[in-house]
């Protein structure tokens, strides 16, 4: 797990908590901020997953002799 994947998952969890808390106290602003943070966390996780996949693909290509070292 790279840092973007980790930070993204943390932001998703933090955003969910913020969104739920906003619903409980009736604070629409906090609720919207939570949704935004949750979605940004999802995007950061996807970015981290993509980077990880690219790294693995490059390493596999090097092992198989398809890419320059």
C-alpha positions as CSV (number, residue, x, y, z in Angstrom):
1,X,0.0,0.0,0.0
2,X,1.5,3.3,-1.0
3,X,1.0,6.7,0.7
4,X,-1.8,7.8,-1.6
5,X,-3.8,4.6,-1.0
6,X,-3.4,5.0,2.8
7,X,-4.2,8.7,2.9
8,X,-7.2,8.2,0.6
9,X,-8.6,5.5,2.8
10,X,-8.1,7.7,5.9
11,X,-9.9,10.6,4.1
12,X,-12.8,8.3,3.2
13,X,-13.2,7.2,6.8
14,X,-12.9,10.7,8.1
15,X,-15.3,12.0,5.6
16,X,-17.9,9.3,6.5
17,X,-17.6,10.3,10.2
18,X,-18.0,14.0,9.4
19,X,-21.0,13.3,7.1
20,X,-22.7,11.2,9.8
21,X,-22.0,13.7,12.5
22,X,-23.4,16.5,10.3
23,X,-26.6,14.5,9.8
24,X,-26.9,13.8,13.6
25,X,-26.5,17.5,14.6
26,X,-28.5,18.8,11.6
27,X,-25.5,20.7,10.2
28,X,-25.8,20.7,6.4
29,X,-22.4,22.3,5.9
30,X,-20.6,19.7,7.9
31,X,-22.5,17.0,6.0
32,X,-21.5,18.3,2.6
33,X,-17.9,18.7,3.7
34,X,-17.9,15.1,4.8
35,X,-19.3,14.0,1.5
36,X,-16.6,16.0,-0.3
37,X,-13.8,14.7,1.8
38,X,-15.1,11.1,1.3
39,X,-15.2,11.5,-2.4
40,X,-11.7,13.2,-2.5
41,X,-10.4,10.2,-0.5
42,X,-11.9,7.8,-3.0
43,X,-10.2,9.7,-5.8
44,X,-6.9,9.7,-4.0
45,X,-7.2,5.9,-3.3
46,X,-7.9,5.3,-7.0
47,X,-4.9,7.4,-7.9
48,X,-2.8,5.4,-5.5
49,X,-4.1,2.1,-6.9
50,X,-3.3,3.3,-10.5
51,X,0.3,4.2,-9.5
52,X,0.7,0.8,-7.8
53,X,-0.6,-1.0,-10.9
54,X,1.8,0.9,-13.1
55,X,4.8,0.2,-10.8
56,X,3.9,-3.5,-10.8
57,X,3.5,-3.6,-14.6
58,X,6.9,-1.9,-15.1
59,X,8.6,-4.3,-12.7
60,X,7.0,-7.3,-14.4
61,X,8.1,-6.0,-17.8
62,X,11.7,-5.6,-16.5
63,X,11.7,-9.1,-15.1
64,X,10.4,-10.6,-18.4
65,X,13.0,-8.5,-20.4
66,X,10.4,-6.3,-22.1
67,X,11.5,-3.0,-20.8
68,X,14.9,-1.4,-20.4
69,X,16.4,-1.7,-16.9
